[in-house]
Amino acid sequence: MTQIDRIYSFIHIPGTILFLAWLYWYTTTRRHSAASPKVYEARRRTMATCNLLAFIVFTIWPCMPPRLLSDPNVTGPSGDEARKFGFVDTVHGNGGEGSVWTQNRFCNQYAAMPSLHFGYSALIGVTVATIPISETKGSLKRWTVRLRGRSLSARVPNWKRLGCVLIGVTYPSIILIAIIATANHFILDAVAGAIVCAVAWMGNRVLLNLLPLEDVFFWCIRTHIPEKYDADSDVDDVDRLQITDKEAEH
C-alpha cells in the first residue's frame, strides 16, 4: 500500500506533464518524426476540454471520495454509520504518502466524480499504444506455422510497437488500481472520467471551428502563432547561397 500511495500522490500530475513534454518533442521538435504535430495538438485540446467539463461537473454536482467516510473527527450516529463501510484513507492517514498535490488549501475535497486521474491516464495509454512509429525494414515479422498440411501465417509487430502497447495498457491499469485501493475514487468515478475524456476527444472538431477567432485575436494583439523551426531548410538555403556565390565568382 505504501507504493500504491506513492503512485497516487506523485505520478498523476508529474506523469501528465512528462507525457505532454515528450509528446511535443516527439511530434513537433524531433527530426523525421513519424507522428504529426496534430497528434500533440489534439491531445492538448482534449486535456484542456477535460478540465473544463470536469470543473462544470464539480461545480454543479460535487461528490466526495469514499475515503472521507473514514473521518474519525465525525462523531455521532452519522460518523459511526459511515465508518461501517470499511474505507480507509491510506494516503492522508498515519504513515500515508501525501504530497503537495493532494494536501493544499486549494485542493477540492469534493471533486471525486469524474476521476481525471483515470481520464488522463486512459488518454495517455491510448496515445502511447497507438502512437505512429517509424517503420523500418523488418519491423513486421511473418511467423508461419504448419498444421495438418496447411500453412498459417501472421505478421507480428516489432519490439517498439509491442513496448508501446504494453506501456499503454499498464499505465492506466496501475492508476486505476491506485485510485480504488487508496479509497480516493469509486469505480463509477473512473467510468465517468473515461466518458468525460471521450466526450472531450470528440469535441476536438468543434474546437477547430474556433481557429478563425484565434486568428482575429492574434491580429488584434499584433502578433502571430509561432511556426515550427525547420533546421534542414535553413541548411539547404545556406548550401544554395554558397553555390550561387561560387557561380558568381566564376
Secondary structure, DSSP 8 states (H G I E B T S, - for coil): -HHHHHHHHHTHHHHHHHHHHHHHIIIIISTT-SS-HHHHHHHHHHHHHHHHHHHHHHHHS-B--GGGGG-TT--HHHHHHHHTT----TTTSTT----TTTSSTT--TTB-SS-HHHHHHHHHHHHHHH------TTSSEEEEEEETTEEEEEEE--HHHHHHHHHHHHHHHHHHHHHHHTTS--HHHHHHHHHHHHHHHHTHHHHHTTHHHHHHHHHHTT--------HHHHHHHHHHHHHHHHHHH-
